Amino acid sequence: MNEPVRGLLVDIDGVVRLWPRSSAIRAALACGLPENAVRDIAYDGGFDLAHHGVWTHEQWADQVRTRLTEEFGEAGRRASEAWAADRGDADPAMAGLLRRARAAGLVTCALTNNTTAVHGDLELHQITDVFEHVANSAEIHMTKPAPGAYATALSMMDLPASQVVFTDDSRTNVTAALHLGLHAHHYTSAAQFETFLNGLGIVLPPVTAPARTQAAPTGTAPPAGHAEADGHTTVSTRHLATGLPPAGLAARLASKDPTTTAIPFGPDALATVSATGRLTTWRLMPHNADPRAAAGHLDARSGSADVVDAEHLPPWLPGTRAAAAPRAADLLHHTGWALHQLAAATESGDPLAAATHLDTVRHSLTALATMVFRHQQAPWPGATASRYLPPAVREALTASLRADPTAKAGLAAGLLPLLGVLRHLLHLTRLVLGATGSWPWPHTAAALAPLLGAPPDLTPQAPDDPLYTPALAAVYDRHRPLAPAMADALRTWAATDLAGCAVVELGAGTGRITRQLAADGPAAYWAVEPSAAMATRLKDARLPGVRIVHADALTLPLPGRSADLVVEHEALQFTDDPLLAADEALRVLRPGGRLVRLLLHPDGPNPLAGIDAAYRRAAFADGPRPLFHGKGTDRRVTDHLAALGRPTRIRTLAEFTQHRTAEQALDALADRAWPYQHQLTGPRHQHGMAAARRTAAPPHP
């Protein structure tokens, strides 16, 4: 049975207020300016700041006037004033419809991407009575079509999405509302909207939901190794499945313990401070969500903690990139806004507000990192599952949690690691998703300068991979010897197929393969390696004719059509996006050039695999296991290339037998010869070694 409609959620501009005069264009033309002169300046990044409440409406208008005057002189100033003076017209038909809806008992709420002038404009047009509530982006700090904006408005109305009708003149905003479960209508006129409402039976009176009588929640704490795990005595995080909005849970917590201060922030979180000063962040999820899974418990989704999915990170596809880009931009907007609020709270001397905004930054960045690095949908909207974030990201998030955000020095210490993560994610979202967004990061950096002592550098940056350390580079070749048959086959192939060619090698590492391919024949050889430690070793080898390029395979600093061959040895699957890396390889190839993938395919089981597995089980017993990128990625790269009209031909260069001994396996583990080992503390490494030695020991007779 369909639920009755009890509320109307309505856009303002283009629905209740109309703009028949196209004031930006009219003002420009009337003052002798180019047609789009006012529009281009008024509705760029400053407009976004005004919509998010970083600037007041007056500050935005002043900035527009200043820029127009600087560019066009007195004519620009007059154009800005003519544009700012037009406040649009109220639509009497729609205003009347909303008044009738309120008389029938419906809750009416405006949901508008607007500036701080909206309340004054409603008074100017004498339509303040048509809305019981106003959810304005400049006040709630979220803009449509972000899910949080709708959730905030529904919280104001105290109604579920299924009992609310939404109308907007933007099809994008209507589509977002439909995905969130609202009845949604693309607005064209008041008459058409009323026809739509009549079909839904909106004259029904509202139904008051019975009050809930639940006990005070306890929540689920994240385990060790999770990005939100923390052993600090005054800071904690709890994940909770509940139907209550943050305000409702805050009221319940306060009623159970009057000494607790509870502050909702955002659509799915709140913070509490106990009488002893303990700060707890509550992550709220739908009733049917598993809080243990959200908190990162290994056994939450599978019957065995030993399950490791080697295909957990499929590469992005064009469709998933397109779907992920708006969400990434939305999360970056939330991050930017929270940073401004943090700076303002610090300046006003409100440490609790600053701490909650710091947590919003941390939560938004964790959600974005989860999406970018896991390349898969969350188990429910808004969920953050951060078990398998890269070690550097997880360590930065955890370091941020361990600072005391209620003191200014602690707040700065908690913020600095997050800014490094932000730079990394800005780089990846632009590179992998093409999501640039419009948030003015230089303005954010300036706002944070008083807290940090200087404006932070928020330039997008790809950090060096923390797993490929100098220590790993020093032992890398020792534990990866090339079988003589393989080395001979590579040199023979290079002498014939690479002779006189311009060659690019992706993921050259310390030069194991480079030494075989570049020795004879190529006219030019670029060895591309993203790890600074590996690239240094490669440079120290002084290989004749080899130019070392310290770069990522996703952004090769080489001109298009400059290479005859691009070669990689099991490197694509370790990039942030194997398919994008393949596209980049094709970009630098000349017509007729080839992308050559050198792969090893072991035949049969590895008799020593149990030694490595025993090490991992013991070393990672109290945290998430390392994720292994199997060769399954190669199949997807093959399919991707075929779809681009580049079929793959398979050629066997050599067949050989090469087995490690148990002593060699233990020696490699002791030297930390595998990248995943470099996220382990000393005690964890020793636990792993003890287990590996027990497994390698021969059974007693």
ZAVOVO-332495 format. One record per residue (C-alpha): residue number from 0; residue in one letter; x negated, y negated, z. Coordinates in steps of 0.02 Angstrom, whole numbers. Layout:
<atoms>
   n res   east  north     up
 NUM   A      X      Y      Z
...
</atoms>
This chain:
<atoms>
   n res   east  north     up
   0   M      0      0      0
   1   N    -69   -170    -49
   2   E   -110   -290     92
   3   P    -10   -454     97
   4   V    -95   -612     39
   5   R   -121   -727    187
   6   G   -242   -858    123
   7   L   -300   -962    -25
   8   L   -485  -1000    -54
   9   V   -499  -1141   -180
  10   D   -638  -1232   -271
  11   I   -629  -1422   -265
  12   D   -711  -1496   -420
  13   G   -623  -1446   -579
  14   V   -474  -1381   -478
  15   V   -411  -1504   -346
  16   R   -521  -1648   -404
  17   L   -542  -1683   -589
  18   W   -674  -1784   -681
  19   P   -587  -1848   -837
  20   R   -709  -1990   -871
  21   S   -873  -1889   -890
  22   S   -953  -2024   -785
  23   A  -1136  -1976   -813
  24   I  -1121  -1988  -1002
  25   R  -1008  -2142  -1000
  26   A  -1123  -2234   -881
  27   A  -1276  -2197   -988
  28   L  -1194  -2250  -1152
  29   A  -1116  -2405  -1074
  30   C  -1288  -2464  -1017
  31   G  -1377  -2425  -1180
  32   L  -1467  -2269  -1117
  33   P  -1483  -2101  -1207
  34   E  -1324  -1998  -1187
  35   N  -1399  -1873  -1065
  36   A  -1516  -1991   -972
  37   V  -1412  -1999   -812
  38   R  -1361  -1817   -819
  39   D  -1540  -1753   -839
  40   I  -1603  -1849   -688
  41   A  -1450  -1832   -576
  42   Y  -1427  -1645   -595
  43   D  -1604  -1576   -581
  44   G  -1691  -1519   -423
  45   G  -1624  -1663   -318
  46   F  -1447  -1606   -353
  47   D  -1495  -1435   -283
  48   L  -1566  -1516   -126
  49   A  -1404  -1613   -102
  50   H  -1298  -1457   -126
  51   H  -1400  -1367      7
  52   G  -1389  -1513    128
  53   V  -1575  -1549    128
  54   W  -1532  -1722     66
  55   T  -1375  -1819    110
  56   H  -1267  -1878    -34
  57   E  -1336  -2052     -8
  58   Q  -1516  -1993    -15
  59   W  -1479  -1901   -177
  60   A  -1394  -2054   -254
  61   D  -1537  -2166   -198
  62   Q  -1663  -2048   -278
  63   V  -1564  -2049   -441
  64   R  -1557  -2239   -440
  65   T  -1744  -2253   -405
  66   R  -1792  -2134   -546
  67   L  -1673  -2213   -673
  68   T  -1736  -2386   -627
  69   E  -1918  -2332   -644
  70   E  -1885  -2258   -816
  71   F  -1758  -2380   -890
  72   G  -1771  -2538   -784
  73   E  -1617  -2639   -743
  74   A  -1510  -2540   -867
  75   G  -1554  -2382   -773
  76   R  -1505  -2458   -606
  77   R  -1335  -2515   -674
  78   A  -1305  -2343   -752
  79   S  -1341  -2257   -586
  80   E  -1219  -2368   -494
  81   A  -1083  -2342   -623
  82   W  -1108  -2155   -613
  83   A  -1108  -2152   -421
  84   A   -950  -2260   -411
  85   D   -841  -2135   -503
  86   R   -771  -2015   -373
  87   G   -653  -1923   -490
  88   D   -463  -1906   -472
  89   A   -357  -1790   -367
  90   D   -240  -1677   -464
  91   P    -67  -1707   -388
  92   A      1  -1543   -456
  93   M   -133  -1437   -371
  94   A   -126  -1541   -212
  95   G     62  -1514   -205
  96   L     42  -1327   -232
  97   L    -79  -1315    -86
  98   R     37  -1413     28
  99   R    179  -1292    -13
 100   A     64  -1147     20
 101   R     23  -1214    193
 102   A    207  -1240    228
 103   A    235  -1056    184
 104   G    110  -1005    317
 105   L    -42   -973    208
 106   V   -216  -1020    269
 107   T   -299  -1137    143
 108   C   -486  -1162    132
 109   A   -599  -1253      9
 110   L   -758  -1167    -48
 111   T   -862  -1295   -140
 112   N  -1041  -1320   -196
 113   N  -1047  -1501   -145
 114   T  -1138  -1641    -55
 115   T  -1110  -1721    113
 116   A   -987  -1842     30
 117   V   -850  -1714     10
 118   H   -753  -1756    169
 119   G   -755  -1941    128
 120   D   -695  -1902    -48
 121   L   -549  -1799     18
 122   E   -500  -1948    126
 123   L   -521  -2066    -22
 124   H   -401  -1961   -126
 125   Q   -284  -1937     24
 126   I   -289  -1747     13
 127   T   -368  -1702    181
 128   D   -207  -1614    228
 129   V   -211  -1486     88
 130   F   -353  -1386    169
 131   E   -355  -1310    341
 132   H   -541  -1274    322
 133   V   -681  -1337    210
 134   A   -833  -1227    174
 135   N   -954  -1350     94
 136   S  -1124  -1288     34
 137   A  -1209  -1441    107
 138   E  -1146  -1387    279
 139   I  -1147  -1196    269
 140   H  -1314  -1197    175
 141   M  -1260  -1069     45
 142   T  -1195  -1095   -130
 143   K  -1078   -996   -240
 144   P  -1097   -865   -310
 145   A  -1202   -806   -161
 146   P  -1103   -675    -63
 147   G  -1143   -766     99
 148   A  -1047   -920     42
 149   Y   -886   -820     20
 150   A   -916   -727    182
 151   T   -935   -890    278
 152   A   -772   -958    207
 153   L   -681   -796    249
 154   S   -749   -808    425
 155   M   -678   -984    440
 156   M   -510   -919    381
 157   D   -523   -767    496
 158   L   -460   -658    354
 159   P   -530   -510    258
 160   A   -567   -527     73
 161   S   -422   -412     27
 162   Q   -297   -538     98
 163   V   -365   -693     11
 164   V   -342   -765   -164
 165   F   -488   -861   -239
 166   T   -480   -982   -386
 167   D   -620  -1076   -472
 168   D   -650  -1152   -644
 169   S   -816  -1057   -655
 170   R   -803   -880   -723
 171   T   -966   -835   -637
 172   N   -895   -881   -466
 173   V   -733   -787   -504
 174   T   -831   -631   -553
 175   A   -930   -639   -391
 176   A   -769   -653   -291
 177   L   -697   -499   -378
 178   H   -852   -399   -332
 179   L   -828   -450   -150
 180   G   -648   -387   -147
 181   L   -549   -550   -161
 182   H   -401   -574   -277
 183   A   -480   -693   -401
 184   H   -410   -807   -536
 185   H   -500   -911   -667
 186   Y   -422  -1083   -644
 187   T   -352  -1176   -795
 188   S   -201  -1268   -722
 189   A    -94  -1277   -565
 190   A     52  -1200   -659
 191   Q    -49  -1049   -715
 192   F   -117  -1026   -540
 193   E     57  -1031   -465
 194   T    114   -898   -588
 195   F    -31   -790   -533
 196   L     12   -816   -349
 197   N    196   -776   -372
 198   G    148   -609   -444
 199   L     53   -570   -283
 200   G    198   -617   -166
 201   I    110   -753    -68
 202   V    268   -812     24
 203   L    244   -673    152
 204   P    202   -740    326
 205   P     28   -704    395
 206   V      1   -545    495
 207   T    -95   -564    656
 208   A   -222   -426    677
 209   P   -225   -343    849
 210   A   -370   -392    959
 211   R   -511   -267    971
 212   T   -564   -199   1140
 213   Q   -737   -130   1109
 214   A   -877   -116   1234
 215   A  -1029   -227   1219
 216   P  -1140   -156   1081
 217   T  -1314    -88   1108
 218   G  -1374    -73    927
 219   T  -1513     30    851
 220   A  -1694    -24    866
 221   P  -1813     -2    718
 222   P  -1949    129    743
 223   A  -2136    102    739
 224   G  -2196     64    563
 225   H  -2039    -29    512
 226   A  -2065   -210    461
 227   E  -1952   -266    604
 228   A  -2026   -151    736
 229   D  -2104   -243    882
 230   G  -2175   -195   1049
 231   H  -2168   -375   1112
 232   T  -2080   -388   1280
 233   T  -1980   -544   1239
 234   V  -1930   -516   1057
 235   S  -1827   -374    984
 236   T  -1717   -328    837
 237   R  -1559   -222    840
 238   H  -1457   -153    693
 239   L  -1270   -133    723
 240   A  -1125    -67    619
 241   T   -972   -172    663
 242   G   -819   -251    587
 243   L   -846   -410    688
 244   P   -916   -566    607
 245   P  -1065   -647    695
 246   A   -954   -772    787
 247   G   -842   -632    852
 248   L   -988   -529    913
 249   A  -1066   -683    993
 250   A   -905   -713   1091
 251   R   -900   -532   1150
 252   L  -1082   -531   1205
 253   A  -1055   -693   1300
 254   S   -898   -624   1384
 255   K   -991   -468   1442
 256   D  -1136   -570   1511
 257   P  -1104   -757   1541
 258   T  -1290   -785   1566
 259   T  -1324   -737   1383
 260   T  -1333   -872   1250
 261   A  -1272   -811   1080
 262   I  -1295   -907    917
 263   P  -1225   -844    750
 264   F  -1333   -882    598
 265   G  -1289   -830    422
 266   P  -1153   -708    370
 267   D  -1231   -551    445
 268   A  -1341   -596    592
 269   L  -1346   -682    760
 270   A  -1473   -713    897
 271   T  -1454   -694   1086
 272   V  -1563   -756   1227
 273   S  -1545   -675   1398
 274   A  -1564   -760   1565
 275   T  -1743   -694   1570
 276   G  -1785   -770   1400
 277   R  -1777   -612   1293
 278   L  -1739   -657   1112
 279   T  -1642   -523   1015
 280   T  -1594   -530    833
 281   W  -1438   -431    785
 282   R  -1420   -366    606
 283   L  -1237   -335    567
 284   M  -1177   -207    439
 285   P  -1009   -138    382
 286   H   -918     -8    488
 287   N   -970    137    376
 288   A  -1153     90    366
 289   D  -1284    192    458
 290   P  -1381     76    575
 291   R  -1517    207    595
 292   A  -1547    205    408
 293   A  -1552     15    405
 294   A  -1674     17    550
 295   G  -1789    133    453
 296   H  -1774    296    549
 297   L  -1851    433    444
 298   D  -1717    563    481
 299   A  -1568    448    449
 300   R  -1534    502    270
 301   S  -1614    674    257
 302   G  -1617    830    360
 303   S  -1806    831    367
 304   A  -1932    695    402
 305   D  -2053    788    287
 306   V  -1955    739    131
 307   V  -2056    619     24
 308   D  -1984    567   -143
 309   A  -2125    546   -267
 310   E  -2004    466   -390
 311   H  -1944    337   -263
 312   L  -2006    189   -364
 313   P  -1945    198   -543
 314   P  -2001     53   -652
 315   W  -1884    -89   -690
 316   L  -1773    -77   -842
 317   P  -1709   -230   -937
 318   G  -1534   -206   -866
 319   T  -1591   -195   -686
 320   R  -1706   -345   -710
 321   A  -1559   -450   -771
 322   A  -1451   -393   -625
 323   A  -1588   -421   -495
 324   A  -1644   -594   -551
 325   P  -1493   -691   -481
 326   R  -1506   -599   -315
 327   A  -1692   -639   -305
 328   A  -1659   -822   -341
 329   D  -1523   -823   -209
 330   L  -1639   -750    -77
 331   L  -1773   -877   -120
 332   H  -1645  -1016    -99
 333   H  -1597   -948     73
 334   T  -1782   -941    118
 335   G  -1813  -1120     64
 336   W  -1662  -1184    157
 337   A  -1708  -1092    317
 338   L  -1884  -1164    310
 339   H  -1811  -1340    303
 340   Q  -1695  -1302    449
 341   L  -1842  -1232    547
 342   A  -1940  -1392    518
 343   A  -1792  -1500    570
 344   A  -1761  -1397    727
 345   T  -1943  -1412    776
 346   E  -1940  -1600    752
 347   S  -1783  -1616    859
 348   G  -1855  -1508    998
 349   D  -1735  -1361    982
 350   P  -1847  -1206    998
 351   L  -1704  -1080    997
 352   A  -1635  -1148    833
 353   A  -1811  -1147    760
 354   A  -1832   -965    813
 355   T  -1669   -912    732
 356   H  -1715  -1000    570
 357   L  -1885   -915    573
 358   D  -1792   -750    585
 359   T  -1684   -799    436
 360   V  -1844   -828    335
 361   R  -1911   -660    390
 362   H  -1749   -570    349
 363   S  -1730   -651    177
 364   L  -1910   -611    130
 365   T  -1891   -431    192
 366   A  -1734   -411     86
 367   L  -1822   -484    -66
 368   A  -1978   -377    -41
 369   T  -1869   -223    -19
 370   M  -1784   -257   -184
 371   V  -1943   -299   -281
 372   F  -2049   -156   -215
 373   R  -1918    -18   -203
 374   H  -1837    -59   -370
 375   Q  -1671     15   -317
 376   Q  -1504    -40   -248
 377   A  -1482    -54    -60
 378   P  -1367     76     20
 379   W  -1241    -63     51
 380   P  -1235   -249      8
 381   G  -1360   -347    109
 382   A  -1447   -196    185
 383   T  -1632   -208    213
 384   A  -1727    -44    213
 385   S  -1909    -90    233
 386   R  -1993     75    276
 387   Y  -2091     80    115
 388   L  -2146    -99     94
 389   P  -2329   -120     47
 390   P  -2442   -120    201
 391   A  -2492   -302    183
 392   V  -2311   -358    176
 393   R  -2259   -248    321
 394   E  -2407   -306    425
 395   A  -2368   -489    391
 396   L  -2187   -466    442
 397   T  -2236   -374    600
 398   A  -2369   -504    642
 399   S  -2235   -637    626
 400   L  -2124   -544    748
 401   R  -2262   -530    877
 402   A  -2280   -718    895
 403   D  -2175   -809   1025
 404   P  -2067   -926    919
 405   T  -2002  -1026   1067
 406   A  -2171  -1114   1084
 407   K  -2232  -1229    945
 408   A  -2399  -1139    926
 409   G  -2309   -971    922
 410   L  -2185  -1035    794
 411   A  -2329  -1086    680
 412   A  -2414   -918    709
 413   G  -2253   -828    665
 414   L  -2227   -933    509
 415   L  -2400   -924    428
 416   P  -2395   -737    385
 417   L  -2224   -762    306
 418   L  -2288   -900    193
 419   G  -2416   -778    122
 420   V  -2277   -654     86
 421   L  -2175   -794      7
 422   R  -2317   -837   -113
 423   H  -2333   -655   -163
 424   L  -2146   -635   -192
 425   L  -2135   -797   -289
 426   H  -2268   -725   -404
 427   L  -2181   -557   -424
 428   T  -2004   -622   -449
 429   R  -2065   -737   -587
 430   L  -2175   -606   -666
 431   V  -2066   -450   -654
 432   L  -1890   -522   -649
 433   G  -1913   -687   -739
 434   A  -1822   -769   -592
 435   T  -1891   -944   -573
 436   G  -1751  -1027   -473
 437   S  -1740  -1213   -444
 438   W  -1793  -1233   -263
 439   P  -1919  -1377   -244
 440   W  -2059  -1290   -149
 441   P  -2173  -1445   -141
 442   H  -2036  -1532    -42
 443   T  -2030  -1381     74
 444   A  -2218  -1385     98
 445   A  -2208  -1569    147
 446   A  -2070  -1533    274
 447   L  -2179  -1400    358
 448   A  -2335  -1509    367
 449   P  -2300  -1582    542
 450   L  -2284  -1407    616
 451   L  -2434  -1330    527
 452   G  -2548  -1482    527
 453   A  -2553  -1492    336
 454   P  -2437  -1447    192
 455   P  -2451  -1259    159
 456   D  -2498  -1199    -14
 457   L  -2341  -1118    -86
 458   T  -2411  -1090   -260
 459   P  -2361   -916   -322
 460   Q  -2507   -800   -300
 461   A  -2544   -615   -323
 462   P  -2649   -559   -173
 463   D  -2784   -428   -183
 464   D  -2719   -253   -146
 465   P  -2763   -220     37
 466   L  -2775    -32      9
 467   Y  -2917    -47   -117
 468   T  -3044   -111      9
 469   P  -3234   -125     -5
 470   A  -3245     30    105
 471   L  -3140    129    -19
 472   A  -3237     62   -168
 473   A  -3400    119    -87
 474   V  -3347    302    -81
 475   Y  -3228    305   -229
 476   D  -3343    384   -358
 477   R  -3420    507   -236
 478   H  -3256    599   -211
 479   R  -3196    589   -390
 480   P  -3333    670   -494
 481   L  -3295    696   -678
 482   A  -3303    875   -736
 483   P  -3442    893   -867
 484   A  -3316    954   -995
 485   M  -3209    800   -967
 486   A  -3357    680   -976
 487   D  -3419    761  -1137
 488   A  -3245    754  -1215
 489   L  -3224    570  -1172
 490   R  -3394    522  -1245
 491   T  -3359    621  -1405
 492   W  -3188    542  -1425
 493   A  -3258    366  -1394
 494   A  -3396    390  -1523
 495   T  -3267    430  -1657
 496   D  -3108    335  -1611
 497   L  -3180    180  -1527
 498   A  -3324    145  -1647
 499   G  -3323    -38  -1700
 500   C  -3160    -73  -1605
 501   A  -3111   -205  -1480
 502   V  -3056   -105  -1326
 503   V  -2961   -154  -1168
 504   E  -2964    -34  -1020
 505   L  -2827    -56   -888
 506   G  -2870    -13   -708
 507   A  -3055     15   -739
 508   G  -3090     36   -551
 509   T  -3274     65   -516
 510   G  -3308    122   -694
 511   R  -3289    313   -690
 512   I  -3206    315   -860
 513   T  -3284    153   -921
 514   R  -3458    230   -919
 515   Q  -3402    366  -1040
 516   L  -3303    256  -1160
 517   A  -3412    101  -1173
 518   A  -3581    186  -1192
 519   D  -3577    194  -1383
 520   G  -3469    126  -1520
 521   P  -3349    -14  -1464
 522   A  -3381   -185  -1537
 523   A  -3305   -267  -1381
 524   Y  -3249   -193  -1215
 525   W  -3143   -279  -1081
 526   A  -3130   -184   -916
 527   V  -2977   -250   -824
 528   E  -2969   -218   -636
 529   P  -2852   -304   -510
 530   S  -2946   -255   -351
 531   A  -3086   -376   -308
 532   A  -3182   -239   -215
 533   M  -3173   -120   -364
 534   A  -3215   -257   -488
 535   T  -3370   -303   -386
 536   R  -3433   -123   -394
 537   L  -3399   -119   -579
 538   K  -3495   -281   -603
 539   D  -3642   -216   -501
 540   A  -3655    -66   -619
 541   R  -3709   -188   -758
 542   L  -3637    -82   -897
 543   P  -3702   -147  -1065
 544   G  -3572   -230  -1174
 545   V  -3436   -223  -1041
 546   R  -3346   -382   -991
 547   I  -3261   -367   -822
 548   V  -3091   -453   -807
 549   H  -3022   -470   -630
 550   A  -2836   -472   -672
 551   D  -2672   -379   -659
 552   A  -2611   -269   -801
 553   L  -2448   -368   -800
 554   T  -2535   -531   -844
 555   L  -2685   -497   -954
 556   P  -2787   -657   -982
 557   L  -2816   -606  -1163
 558   P  -2742   -678  -1322
 559   G  -2610   -583  -1418
 560   R  -2666   -467  -1558
 561   S  -2845   -467  -1495
 562   A  -2876   -281  -1464
 563   D  -2880   -125  -1571
 564   L  -2852     -6  -1425
 565   V  -2787    -21  -1247
 566   V  -2842    127  -1138
 567   E  -2783    176   -965
 568   H  -2820    326   -855
 569   E  -2669    354   -741
 570   A  -2662    169   -698
 571   L  -2492    115   -765
 572   Q  -2394    203   -628
 573   F  -2485    102   -495
 574   T  -2434    -67   -565
 575   D  -2286   -162   -496
 576   D  -2193   -127   -658
 577   P  -2261     10   -774
 578   L  -2143    -37   -916
 579   L  -2191   -220   -909
 580   A  -2374   -167   -908
 581   A  -2343    -64  -1064
 582   D  -2261   -215  -1146
 583   E  -2412   -321  -1101
 584   A  -2527   -191  -1178
 585   L  -2427   -198  -1339
 586   R  -2439   -388  -1338
 587   V  -2629   -388  -1347
 588   L  -2637   -252  -1481
 589   R  -2665   -296  -1661
 590   P  -2546   -224  -1792
 591   G  -2586    -40  -1805
 592   G  -2671    -40  -1633
 593   R  -2645    101  -1509
 594   L  -2606    117  -1322
 595   V  -2702    271  -1263
 596   R  -2653    354  -1099
 597   L  -2784    475  -1032
 598   L  -2696    598   -916
 599   L  -2748    749   -816
 600   H  -2621    890   -804
 601   P  -2671   1022   -674
 602   D  -2612   1197   -713
 603   G  -2537   1288   -564
 604   P  -2530   1246   -377
 605   N  -2672   1162   -284
 606   P  -2736   1286   -154
 607   L  -2801   1144    -44
 608   A  -2645   1037    -47
 609   G  -2600   1095    129
 610   I  -2754   1010    202
 611   D  -2704    839    135
 612   A  -2522    868    186
 613   A  -2573    913    364
 614   Y  -2675    753    376
 615   R  -2528    647    319
 616   R  -2404    729    437
 617   A  -2515    698    588
 618   A  -2581    526    540
 619   F  -2408    457    500
 620   A  -2312    553    635
 621   D  -2242    395    716
 622   G  -2211    295    557
 623   P  -2163    306    374
 624   R  -2261    423    262
 625   P  -2357    349    116
 626   L  -2263    351    -49
 627   F  -2347    441   -191
 628   H  -2320    386   -369
 629   G  -2316    548   -467
 630   K  -2349    569   -651
 631   G  -2161    566   -678
 632   T  -2185    383   -721
 633   D  -2272    438   -881
 634   R  -2109    509   -949
 635   R  -2020    344   -926
 636   V  -2163    250  -1009
 637   T  -2154    372  -1155
 638   D  -1967    345  -1173
 639   H  -1990    156  -1160
 640   L  -2120    154  -1298
 641   A  -2010    264  -1408
 642   A  -1866    142  -1388
 643   L  -1984      5  -1451
 644   G  -2027    107  -1605
 645   R  -2195    166  -1537
 646   P  -2186    357  -1529
 647   T  -2314    451  -1425
 648   R  -2429    582  -1500
 649   I  -2508    710  -1382
 650   R  -2688    765  -1408
 651   T  -2789    881  -1297
 652   L  -2969    822  -1276
 653   A  -3032    957  -1159
 654   E  -2982   1106  -1052
 655   F  -3086   1146   -898
 656   T  -3081   1219   -723
 657   Q  -3126   1113   -572
 658   H  -3082   1155   -392
 659   R  -3124   1069   -231
 660   T  -3184   1169    -82
 661   A  -3108   1149     89
 662   E  -3267   1060    145
 663   Q  -3251    936      2
 664   A  -3069    903     45
 665   L  -3113    868    227
 666   D  -3262    761    176
 667   A  -3150    652     66
 668   L  -3023    629    207
 669   A  -3161    588    331
 670   D  -3228    454    212
 671   R  -3053    383    188
 672   A  -3071    411      2
 673   W  -2884    394    -32
 674   P  -2804    221    -37
 675   Y  -2659    262     79
 676   Q  -2782    297    221
 677   H  -2828    114    231
 678   Q  -2665     67    316
 679   L  -2708    180    465
 680   T  -2782    132    632
 681   G  -2933    229    697
 682   P  -2832    339    817
 683   R  -2706    385    682
 684   H  -2848    432    565
 685   Q  -2924    543    699
 686   H  -2756    629    729
 687   G  -2747    664    543
 688   M  -2924    733    536
 689   A  -2893    851    681
 690   A  -2739    922    595
 691   A  -2831    938    429
 692   R  -2975   1034    511
 693   R  -2854   1153    596
 694   T  -2771   1188    429
 695   A  -2937   1215    340
 696   A  -3005   1332    474
 697   P  -3000   1515    423
 698   P  -2873   1620    518
 699   H  -2937   1722    665
 700   P  -2952   1908    628
</atoms>
